[in-house]
Amino acid sequence: MDITDLRIQPYNNLYPLVAQCELTIDHSLLLKNITIRQAKRGLYVLFPKSISFPTPDLKKQFSSRILATYVINYAVEREAA
């Protein structure tokens, strides 16, 4: 399974909500309503309850990709604001 498209909509003033995401897996499966949130220990990804992963490693892989994309594209802008 590969993430073939990842769209992130950052939010500026909705703490602890940082961004809303949707991702496409293998050009065929669209997952919506994924959120990035801020906690005391840092950023984390929250998947809707309707999304279940066959292994914890797959969930961690997707979370890592989402957070890396967010940090690369939006975190610097957020810190400057």
Backbone atoms as SQL, in Angstrom:
CREATE TABLE atoms (id INTEGER PRIMARY KEY, chain TEXT, resi INTEGER, resn TEXT, atom TEXT, x REAL, y REAL, z REAL);
INSERT INTO atoms VALUES
  (1, 'A', 1, 'MET', 'N', 0.840, -1.177, 0.000),
  (2, 'A', 1, 'MET', 'CA', 0.000, 0.000, 0.000),
  (3, 'A', 1, 'MET', 'C', 0.884, 1.238, 0.000),
  (4, 'A', 2, 'ASP', 'N', 0.601, 2.131, -0.929),
  (5, 'A', 2, 'ASP', 'CA', 1.341, 3.378, -1.004),
  (6, 'A', 2, 'ASP', 'C', 0.386, 4.557, -0.978),
  (7, 'A', 3, 'ILE', 'N', 0.810, 5.631, -0.342),
  (8, 'A', 3, 'ILE', 'CA', 0.057, 6.885, -0.384),
  (9, 'A', 3, 'ILE', 'C', 0.397, 7.544, -1.710),
  (10, 'A', 4, 'THR', 'N', -0.599, 7.676, -2.580),
  (11, 'A', 4, 'THR', 'CA', -0.359, 8.254, -3.895),
  (12, 'A', 4, 'THR', 'C', -0.759, 9.716, -3.974),
  (13, 'A', 5, 'ASP', 'N', -1.537, 10.202, -3.020),
  (14, 'A', 5, 'ASP', 'CA', -1.897, 11.619, -2.965),
  (15, 'A', 5, 'ASP', 'C', -2.185, 11.974, -1.513),
  (16, 'A', 6, 'LEU', 'N', -1.693, 13.127, -1.100),
  (17, 'A', 6, 'LEU', 'CA', -1.906, 13.588, 0.263),
  (18, 'A', 6, 'LEU', 'C', -2.201, 15.081, 0.206),
  (19, 'A', 7, 'ARG', 'N', -3.362, 15.466, 0.692),
  (20, 'A', 7, 'ARG', 'CA', -3.761, 16.872, 0.720),
  (21, 'A', 7, 'ARG', 'C', -3.936, 17.309, 2.167),
  (22, 'A', 8, 'ILE', 'N', -3.320, 18.444, 2.490),
  (23, 'A', 8, 'ILE', 'CA', -3.364, 18.962, 3.851),
  (24, 'A', 8, 'ILE', 'C', -3.899, 20.379, 3.820),
  (25, 'A', 9, 'GLN', 'N', -4.910, 20.638, 4.643),
  (26, 'A', 9, 'GLN', 'CA', -5.474, 21.981, 4.801),
  (27, 'A', 9, 'GLN', 'C', -5.099, 22.482, 6.190),
  (28, 'A', 10, 'PRO', 'N', -4.087, 23.369, 6.279),
  (29, 'A', 10, 'PRO', 'CA', -3.681, 23.855, 7.608),
  (30, 'A', 10, 'PRO', 'C', -4.678, 24.857, 8.174),
  (31, 'A', 11, 'TYR', 'N', -4.775, 24.895, 9.496),
  (32, 'A', 11, 'TYR', 'CA', -5.609, 25.872, 10.201),
  (33, 'A', 11, 'TYR', 'C', -4.711, 26.686, 11.119),
  (34, 'A', 12, 'ASN', 'N', -4.985, 27.969, 11.249),
  (35, 'A', 12, 'ASN', 'CA', -4.122, 28.831, 12.054),
  (36, 'A', 12, 'ASN', 'C', -4.624, 29.046, 13.473),
  (37, 'A', 13, 'ASN', 'N', -5.913, 29.157, 13.683),
  (38, 'A', 13, 'ASN', 'CA', -6.418, 29.571, 14.991),
  (39, 'A', 13, 'ASN', 'C', -7.411, 28.589, 15.599),
  (40, 'A', 14, 'LEU', 'N', -7.214, 27.315, 15.400),
  (41, 'A', 14, 'LEU', 'CA', -8.163, 26.322, 15.922),
  (42, 'A', 14, 'LEU', 'C', -7.484, 25.340, 16.876),
  (43, 'A', 15, 'TYR', 'N', -6.603, 25.814, 17.723),
  (44, 'A', 15, 'TYR', 'CA', -5.871, 24.968, 18.663),
  (45, 'A', 15, 'TYR', 'C', -6.831, 24.088, 19.446),
  (46, 'A', 16, 'PRO', 'N', -6.610, 22.836, 19.583),
  (47, 'A', 16, 'PRO', 'CA', -5.439, 22.035, 19.239),
  (48, 'A', 16, 'PRO', 'C', -5.457, 21.477, 17.821),
  (49, 'A', 17, 'LEU', 'N', -6.497, 21.785, 17.025),
  (50, 'A', 17, 'LEU', 'CA', -6.548, 21.322, 15.642),
  (51, 'A', 17, 'LEU', 'C', -5.559, 22.120, 14.813),
  (52, 'A', 18, 'VAL', 'N', -4.643, 21.429, 14.152),
  (53, 'A', 18, 'VAL', 'CA', -3.605, 22.079, 13.369),
  (54, 'A', 18, 'VAL', 'C', -3.918, 22.016, 11.884),
  (55, 'A', 19, 'ALA', 'N', -4.454, 20.865, 11.428),
  (56, 'A', 19, 'ALA', 'CA', -4.741, 20.697, 10.002),
  (57, 'A', 19, 'ALA', 'C', -5.719, 19.544, 9.800),
  (58, 'A', 20, 'GLN', 'N', -6.354, 19.554, 8.639),
  (59, 'A', 20, 'GLN', 'CA', -7.251, 18.488, 8.205),
  (60, 'A', 20, 'GLN', 'C', -6.612, 17.865, 6.963),
  (61, 'A', 21, 'CYS', 'N', -6.685, 16.545, 6.834),
  (62, 'A', 21, 'CYS', 'CA', -6.030, 15.856, 5.724),
  (63, 'A', 21, 'CYS', 'C', -6.981, 14.896, 5.035),
  (64, 'A', 22, 'GLU', 'N', -6.624, 14.599, 3.787),
  (65, 'A', 22, 'GLU', 'CA', -7.216, 13.463, 3.103),
  (66, 'A', 22, 'GLU', 'C', -6.103, 12.822, 2.287),
  (67, 'A', 23, 'LEU', 'N', -6.144, 11.512, 2.195),
  (68, 'A', 23, 'LEU', 'CA', -5.107, 10.824, 1.441),
  (69, 'A', 23, 'LEU', 'C', -5.700, 9.754, 0.565),
  (70, 'A', 24, 'THR', 'N', -5.004, 9.479, -0.520),
  (71, 'A', 24, 'THR', 'CA', -5.405, 8.445, -1.460),
  (72, 'A', 24, 'THR', 'C', -4.364, 7.341, -1.418),
  (73, 'A', 25, 'ILE', 'N', -4.848, 6.125, -1.349),
  (74, 'A', 25, 'ILE', 'CA', -3.980, 4.957, -1.306),
  (75, 'A', 25, 'ILE', 'C', -4.075, 4.230, -2.644),
  (76, 'A', 26, 'ASP', 'N', -2.918, 3.994, -3.251),
  (77, 'A', 26, 'ASP', 'CA', -2.835, 3.245, -4.519),
  (78, 'A', 26, 'ASP', 'C', -3.788, 3.780, -5.592),
  (79, 'A', 27, 'HIS', 'N', -3.951, 5.064, -5.669),
  (80, 'A', 27, 'HIS', 'CA', -4.810, 5.725, -6.671),
  (81, 'A', 27, 'HIS', 'C', -6.259, 5.245, -6.638),
  (82, 'A', 28, 'SER', 'N', -6.692, 4.607, -5.548),
  (83, 'A', 28, 'SER', 'CA', -8.038, 4.047, -5.585),
  (84, 'A', 28, 'SER', 'C', -8.856, 4.232, -4.312),
  (85, 'A', 29, 'LEU', 'N', -8.231, 4.378, -3.165),
  (86, 'A', 29, 'LEU', 'CA', -8.971, 4.466, -1.910),
  (87, 'A', 29, 'LEU', 'C', -8.728, 5.828, -1.274),
  (88, 'A', 30, 'LEU', 'N', -9.797, 6.594, -1.057),
  (89, 'A', 30, 'LEU', 'CA', -9.703, 7.929, -0.486),
  (90, 'A', 30, 'LEU', 'C', -10.111, 7.892, 0.981),
  (91, 'A', 31, 'LEU', 'N', -9.233, 8.389, 1.856),
  (92, 'A', 31, 'LEU', 'CA', -9.521, 8.480, 3.285),
  (93, 'A', 31, 'LEU', 'C', -9.628, 9.954, 3.639),
  (94, 'A', 32, 'LYS', 'N', -10.748, 10.345, 4.246),
  (95, 'A', 32, 'LYS', 'CA', -10.996, 11.743, 4.584),
  (96, 'A', 32, 'LYS', 'C', -11.093, 11.924, 6.095),
  (97, 'A', 33, 'ASN', 'N', -11.142, 13.190, 6.509),
  (98, 'A', 33, 'ASN', 'CA', -11.342, 13.577, 7.912),
  (99, 'A', 33, 'ASN', 'C', -10.239, 13.089, 8.839),
  (100, 'A', 34, 'ILE', 'N', -9.021, 13.087, 8.340),
  (101, 'A', 34, 'ILE', 'CA', -7.854, 12.797, 9.156),
  (102, 'A', 34, 'ILE', 'C', -7.366, 14.140, 9.687),
  (103, 'A', 35, 'THR', 'N', -7.076, 14.225, 10.974),
  (104, 'A', 35, 'THR', 'CA', -6.659, 15.504, 11.535),
  (105, 'A', 35, 'THR', 'C', -5.262, 15.418, 12.137),
  (106, 'A', 36, 'ILE', 'N', -4.586, 16.552, 12.103),
  (107, 'A', 36, 'ILE', 'CA', -3.323, 16.705, 12.810),
  (108, 'A', 36, 'ILE', 'C', -3.626, 17.610, 13.987),
  (109, 'A', 37, 'ARG', 'N', -3.220, 17.182, 15.166),
  (110, 'A', 37, 'ARG', 'CA', -3.492, 17.931, 16.393),
  (111, 'A', 37, 'ARG', 'C', -2.208, 18.209, 17.154),
  (112, 'A', 38, 'GLN', 'N', -2.261, 19.253, 17.956),
  (113, 'A', 38, 'GLN', 'CA', -1.127, 19.627, 18.803),
  (114, 'A', 38, 'GLN', 'C', -1.414, 19.190, 20.229),
  (115, 'A', 39, 'ALA', 'N', -0.458, 18.531, 20.838),
  (116, 'A', 39, 'ALA', 'CA', -0.553, 18.141, 22.243),
  (117, 'A', 39, 'ALA', 'C', 0.688, 18.657, 22.962),
  (118, 'A', 40, 'LYS', 'N', 0.726, 18.493, 24.267),
  (119, 'A', 40, 'LYS', 'CA', 1.892, 18.952, 25.031),
  (120, 'A', 40, 'LYS', 'C', 3.173, 18.280, 24.558),
  (121, 'A', 41, 'ARG', 'N', 3.061, 17.046, 24.114),
  (122, 'A', 41, 'ARG', 'CA', 4.246, 16.291, 23.695),
  (123, 'A', 41, 'ARG', 'C', 4.542, 16.433, 22.202),
  (124, 'A', 42, 'GLY', 'N', 3.770, 17.212, 21.467),
  (125, 'A', 42, 'GLY', 'CA', 4.025, 17.415, 20.041),
  (126, 'A', 42, 'GLY', 'C', 2.820, 17.130, 19.180),
  (127, 'A', 43, 'LEU', 'N', 3.054, 17.069, 17.889),
  (128, 'A', 43, 'LEU', 'CA', 2.001, 16.816, 16.917),
  (129, 'A', 43, 'LEU', 'C', 1.660, 15.330, 16.865),
  (130, 'A', 44, 'TYR', 'N', 0.387, 15.040, 16.581),
  (131, 'A', 44, 'TYR', 'CA', -0.007, 13.656, 16.350),
  (132, 'A', 44, 'TYR', 'C', -1.143, 13.627, 15.339),
  (133, 'A', 45, 'VAL', 'N', -1.330, 12.471, 14.723),
  (134, 'A', 45, 'VAL', 'CA', -2.366, 12.271, 13.709),
  (135, 'A', 45, 'VAL', 'C', -3.517, 11.509, 14.341),
  (136, 'A', 46, 'LEU', 'N', -4.729, 11.974, 14.084),
  (137, 'A', 46, 'LEU', 'CA', -5.929, 11.317, 14.588),
  (138, 'A', 46, 'LEU', 'C', -6.760, 10.854, 13.392),
  (139, 'A', 47, 'PHE', 'N', -6.944, 9.543, 13.285),
  (140, 'A', 47, 'PHE', 'CA', -7.740, 8.967, 12.213),
  (141, 'A', 47, 'PHE', 'C', -9.173, 8.779, 12.701),
  (142, 'A', 48, 'PRO', 'N', -10.159, 8.913, 11.809),
  (143, 'A', 48, 'PRO', 'CA', -11.547, 8.654, 12.203),
  (144, 'A', 48, 'PRO', 'C', -11.708, 7.202, 12.674),
  (145, 'A', 49, 'LYS', 'N', -12.672, 6.974, 13.535),
  (146, 'A', 49, 'LYS', 'CA', -12.906, 5.622, 14.055),
  (147, 'A', 49, 'LYS', 'C', -13.297, 4.644, 12.952),
  (148, 'A', 50, 'SER', 'N', -13.828, 5.163, 11.847),
  (149, 'A', 50, 'SER', 'CA', -14.249, 4.296, 10.752),
  (150, 'A', 50, 'SER', 'C', -13.076, 3.722, 9.962),
  (151, 'A', 51, 'ILE', 'N', -11.873, 4.239, 10.197),
  (152, 'A', 51, 'ILE', 'CA', -10.682, 3.730, 9.514),
  (153, 'A', 51, 'ILE', 'C', -9.951, 2.785, 10.474),
  (154, 'A', 52, 'SER', 'N', -9.797, 1.544, 10.045),
  (155, 'A', 52, 'SER', 'CA', -9.032, 0.607, 10.855),
  (156, 'A', 52, 'SER', 'C', -7.881, 0.067, 10.003),
  (157, 'A', 53, 'PHE', 'N', -6.770, -0.183, 10.639),
  (158, 'A', 53, 'PHE', 'CA', -5.580, -0.655, 9.944),
  (159, 'A', 53, 'PHE', 'C', -5.332, -2.109, 10.297),
  (160, 'A', 54, 'PRO', 'N', -4.879, -2.907, 9.329),
  (161, 'A', 54, 'PRO', 'CA', -4.637, -4.320, 9.615),
  (162, 'A', 54, 'PRO', 'C', -3.461, -4.540, 10.566),
  (163, 'A', 55, 'THR', 'N', -2.508, -3.590, 10.597),
  (164, 'A', 55, 'THR', 'CA', -1.366, -3.714, 11.504),
  (165, 'A', 55, 'THR', 'C', -1.049, -2.339, 12.102),
  (166, 'A', 56, 'PRO', 'N', -0.517, -2.311, 13.313),
  (167, 'A', 56, 'PRO', 'CA', -0.092, -1.036, 13.902),
  (168, 'A', 56, 'PRO', 'C', 1.026, -0.366, 13.102),
  (169, 'A', 57, 'ASP', 'N', 1.870, -1.175, 12.459),
  (170, 'A', 57, 'ASP', 'CA', 2.961, -0.621, 11.659),
  (171, 'A', 57, 'ASP', 'C', 2.447, 0.194, 10.476),
  (172, 'A', 58, 'LEU', 'N', 1.374, -0.254, 9.860),
  (173, 'A', 58, 'LEU', 'CA', 0.803, 0.482, 8.736),
  (174, 'A', 58, 'LEU', 'C', 0.246, 1.823, 9.198),
  (175, 'A', 59, 'LYS', 'N', -0.414, 1.833, 10.336),
  (176, 'A', 59, 'LYS', 'CA', -0.922, 3.084, 10.891),
  (177, 'A', 59, 'LYS', 'C', 0.234, 4.037, 11.202),
  (178, 'A', 60, 'LYS', 'N', 1.293, 3.519, 11.777),
  (179, 'A', 60, 'LYS', 'CA', 2.463, 4.342, 12.095),
  (180, 'A', 60, 'LYS', 'C', 3.110, 4.883, 10.816),
  (181, 'A', 61, 'GLN', 'N', 3.184, 4.066, 9.781),
  (182, 'A', 61, 'GLN', 'CA', 3.748, 4.492, 8.501),
  (183, 'A', 61, 'GLN', 'C', 2.944, 5.653, 7.914),
  (184, 'A', 62, 'PHE', 'N', 1.629, 5.533, 7.910),
  (185, 'A', 62, 'PHE', 'CA', 0.780, 6.602, 7.381),
  (186, 'A', 62, 'PHE', 'C', 0.893, 7.860, 8.232),
  (187, 'A', 63, 'SER', 'N', 0.889, 7.708, 9.545),
  (188, 'A', 63, 'SER', 'CA', 1.019, 8.867, 10.440),
  (189, 'A', 63, 'SER', 'C', 2.336, 9.594, 10.208),
  (190, 'A', 64, 'SER', 'N', 3.401, 8.841, 10.085),
  (191, 'A', 64, 'SER', 'CA', 4.721, 9.443, 9.863),
  (192, 'A', 64, 'SER', 'C', 4.769, 10.217, 8.554),
  (193, 'A', 65, 'ARG', 'N', 4.196, 9.661, 7.524),
  (194, 'A', 65, 'ARG', 'CA', 4.179, 10.346, 6.213),
  (195, 'A', 65, 'ARG', 'C', 3.370, 11.629, 6.285),
  (196, 'A', 66, 'ILE', 'N', 2.213, 11.589, 6.948),
  (197, 'A', 66, 'ILE', 'CA', 1.362, 12.771, 7.082),
  (198, 'A', 66, 'ILE', 'C', 2.097, 13.861, 7.862),
  (199, 'A', 67, 'LEU', 'N', 2.682, 13.509, 8.995),
  (200, 'A', 67, 'LEU', 'CA', 3.385, 14.504, 9.816),
  (201, 'A', 67, 'LEU', 'C', 4.604, 15.070, 9.098),
  (202, 'A', 68, 'ALA', 'N', 5.347, 14.241, 8.406),
  (203, 'A', 68, 'ALA', 'CA', 6.515, 14.726, 7.673),
  (204, 'A', 68, 'ALA', 'C', 6.100, 15.716, 6.589),
  (205, 'A', 69, 'THR', 'N', 5.043, 15.408, 5.868),
  (206, 'A', 69, 'THR', 'CA', 4.562, 16.315, 4.827),
  (207, 'A', 69, 'THR', 'C', 4.081, 17.615, 5.428),
  (208, 'A', 70, 'TYR', 'N', 3.369, 17.544, 6.536),
  (209, 'A', 70, 'TYR', 'CA', 2.896, 18.764, 7.196),
  (210, 'A', 70, 'TYR', 'C', 4.070, 19.618, 7.662),
  (211, 'A', 71, 'VAL', 'N', 5.025, 19.018, 8.328),
  (212, 'A', 71, 'VAL', 'CA', 6.162, 19.777, 8.862),
  (213, 'A', 71, 'VAL', 'C', 6.955, 20.420, 7.729),
  (214, 'A', 72, 'ILE', 'N', 7.212, 19.686, 6.671),
  (215, 'A', 72, 'ILE', 'CA', 7.978, 20.219, 5.542),
  (216, 'A', 72, 'ILE', 'C', 7.251, 21.382, 4.873),
  (217, 'A', 73, 'ASN', 'N', 5.936, 21.269, 4.701),
  (218, 'A', 73, 'ASN', 'CA', 5.207, 22.259, 3.921),
  (219, 'A', 73, 'ASN', 'C', 4.570, 23.387, 4.725),
  (220, 'A', 74, 'TYR', 'N', 4.238, 23.149, 5.998),
  (221, 'A', 74, 'TYR', 'CA', 3.439, 24.142, 6.709),
  (222, 'A', 74, 'TYR', 'C', 3.981, 24.576, 8.067),
  (223, 'A', 75, 'ALA', 'N', 4.750, 23.772, 8.731),
  (224, 'A', 75, 'ALA', 'CA', 5.162, 24.091, 10.105),
  (225, 'A', 75, 'ALA', 'C', 6.017, 25.350, 10.158),
  (226, 'A', 76, 'VAL', 'N', 6.869, 25.581, 9.195),
  (227, 'A', 76, 'VAL', 'CA', 7.704, 26.773, 9.183),
  (228, 'A', 76, 'VAL', 'C', 6.831, 28.021, 9.055),
  (229, 'A', 77, 'GLU', 'N', 5.830, 27.965, 8.180),
  (230, 'A', 77, 'GLU', 'CA', 4.898, 29.094, 8.030),
  (231, 'A', 77, 'GLU', 'C', 4.157, 29.353, 9.323),
  (232, 'A', 78, 'ARG', 'N', 3.743, 28.293, 10.005),
  (233, 'A', 78, 'ARG', 'CA', 2.974, 28.423, 11.257),
  (234, 'A', 78, 'ARG', 'C', 3.825, 29.087, 12.334),
  (235, 'A', 79, 'GLU', 'N', 5.093, 28.722, 12.439),
  (236, 'A', 79, 'GLU', 'CA', 5.983, 29.315, 13.434),
  (237, 'A', 79, 'GLU', 'C', 6.235, 30.792, 13.159),
  (238, 'A', 80, 'ALA', 'N', 6.271, 31.165, 11.883),
  (239, 'A', 80, 'ALA', 'CA', 6.535, 32.567, 11.517),
  (240, 'A', 80, 'ALA', 'C', 5.324, 33.455, 11.791),
  (241, 'A', 81, 'ALA', 'N', 4.135, 32.854, 11.796),
  (242, 'A', 81, 'ALA', 'CA', 2.904, 33.640, 11.981),
  (243, 'A', 81, 'ALA', 'C', 2.700, 34.059, 13.420);
